[in-house]
Amino acid sequence: MKDHKTLAETIYRRRAVRKFLKNPVEILERDADLAEALDVQPLIEGIKTRVRVLRKGEVRNNWSDYCIAFYSEEKPHYMENIGFIGQQIDLELQSKGLGTCWWGMKKPKKDYRSMDGLKCIITMAAGYPKNAETRSCAGCFKRKSLREIVVGDMPDDSDEVSTGLLEAARVAPSAVNLQPWLIQKADNRYNFYLRPPRGIIERLIRKMRYIDIGIAMAHMAVQAKADGLKVSFDFEGNDTEQGKFIAGIIVY
């Protein structure tokens, strides 16, 4: 059985790692789909994906001897799906003492940019870290406040579960740390919206912002399961003045 409590604790200890040791990593040496090996669940079942570990010579100038490549067919919500899968893998690996770092602009060499008809969407460096692989305190995140990402009413101070779910999403990593998500709580439903891009950088990484939403949703889903809750997803919703509707997480 998956240890969601440990994964939820890892949400607050994880950090991006950019310097790695040369030590071999057994789980990254396997010739298997990494999402299957780690029993990671997708956001959407109907999208074909593959998660493969690439080695030296298959990626240019990688920080580590291992590079995780995420491949997907291009269907609605495929970017959010990759972010959701990838962040679970991030938490799984970091909970085992490994280091990881999303690498949005790094692509494999030409022969590895597609696999089984699927396109490489994004990569992640991984391996044993050279330096401290975790944060020393849960408050060491440079992130927006809850008030800045919550649309509408904030949860009551006594509602520790709702606050915990929102906090887990709040500290999620994102491209250039721009945190493009907005969240609206409606009873036991949490609607995720993508706010409009601000400035040239966000316009340049416009697609990657959908991956970011999937990453934040993964954090909330992991925290919900750690709290003993069940989770489902709904992709029907309306845009608002604040942002584009992406999906709703229902907890029960």
Helices and strands as residue ranges (DSSP letters): H 4-11, H 26-29, H 34-37, E 49-54, E 66-72, H 78-95, E 99-103, G 110-112, E 114-115, E 118-127, H 146-149, E 150-151, H 160-170, G 175-177, E 181-186, E 189-194, H 199-204, H 208-226, E 231-234, E 244-251
